[in-house]
Amino acid sequence: MQPRRNRNRSRRRAIYCPSHSCYLDSVSQKYPLHTTKPEHLQQRGMGRKQALTVVAELGTVPLQGEWLEAFWCDHCQQTQWYHVRKTAANGYALSLAPEDLWLRASGVIFPAGNPTVGEFTRRVAQQTRFNGVKDFCRIG
């Protein structure tokens, strides 16, 4: 007879809403963060000289244990984007994702849209039906 093995499933990540303390469900993938500035590495505990050296050598440095992710809160009934930092074994610190972090995320689409796209192009792309030549006529 074979010995019994532990077949318990892995536990869910213990990520809770900072304002309501209810469990948050992930609704997106993780978008890892990176930096090109030594100041960001110094804020995370690296020495000034070492941070300057690492950025000079690598150019872009991935930030370990930090990412952007969208979560659904049952209490608020809405989706929020959070900056997630892994603290300890199965511990996480969440804060609302500021706009400057979106520029340091890998593979993420900026939530306010592409800043290089003009207003007309943005408006036409969001239309659900085709108006043809009416969009190109001058008013007044």
N, C-alpha and C positions, 0 to 999 in steps of 0.2 A: 504494500500500500504506500502511495506517495505521501510525503509530508504536506500539510496544508500550507499554502502560500498566501501571503497578504495580497488580496486582489481589490483592495479599496481604490476607488477612483481618486484622481487628484482633486483637490479642493478648488473652488472658484477663488479668483483673486478678491481679496478683502478690500474693495474700493467703495467708500461710502461718500454720500453727498456732504460737502462741507457745511451746507446751510440746514439740511433736514436730517442728517445722520441716517438716511435710508440707503439700502444697497443700490449701487448704480450698475446698469446694464450697458456694456459696450456696444456701440452701433457703428463703429468704424475700425479700420485697421490702425496699428501703431505707426506713427510717422516719426522716425528718429530725428534727433536734433544734432546739429554740428555748429562749429564756430570757426571764425577766422581771426578772432581778436584775442590777444593774451589776457585782456582784462576779464573776459568770461571764465577763463581757466583759473585766474587768481581768485575770483569769487567762489570757486568751487574747491579752494584749498591748496592749489598748486603755487609754488613759490614764483616770484617775479622773473628771476633769471631762467628758471626751467620752463615757464610758460612762454617766454620770448623765444627760447631755443626750439621748443616743440612746434610753435606756429611757423617759425622761419623754415624748419625742415619739412614739415608736412603741408603747410598752407591751410588746409581744411582739416580740423580735428573733430572726430565724432565724439559726442558727449555720451558716455556710458551711463545707462540707467535713467535716461531722460527721454521723453517723447511727448508728442501731441496725440490726443485721442478724444473722440466724441463719445459722450455717455448720455443715456436716457435716465431721467429721474422720474420715478412713479409719482412722487409727491407733487412736483411742479408740473408734470405732464409736458416736459419739453427737453430738447436736446441741447447740451452745452459742450463746448470744446474746452478741454482742460490740459494744462501742462502737468504731466505726471512725473514724479521723481520717486524712484525706488529707494526706500530708506534702509530698512533692515530686512531680515528674512520674512518675506510675505507682508512687508509694510510699505505703504505708499503715501506720499504727500501730494495733494492736489491743490492747484490754484487755477483760476480762470486764465485762459491763454491770451496774453497781450498780443497786439498786432506785430510787434517787432520779432516775436518768436516764429511767426509764420514765414518770415524771410530766412530763418535758419533751419527750417524743416526740410527733410529730403522727400521729394515726390508728392508734396501736398499742393492742392489748388488753393490759392488765396481766396478767402471767403467773400471779400468785397469785389472780386473780379480782377481781371488783368488790368493794371493801371495804364497800359499802353493802348488799350482798345478805346476807340472813340465812342461818344454817347450814342450816335446814330447806330453804329454796329451793335452795341450792347442792347439797344431798344429793339432792333429788328430781330436779333437772336432770341429774345425772350417772347416774341409774338407767337401765338398759337395758330393764327391763320394768316393767309397770304393776302395782302392788299394791293399787290401789283404796283402800278405806276403812281398811285395816290401818295405813297411815301416820298416820292421824288419831286412832287410838285411844290413850288414855293407858295408860301402863304403871305398874302398881303402885299 
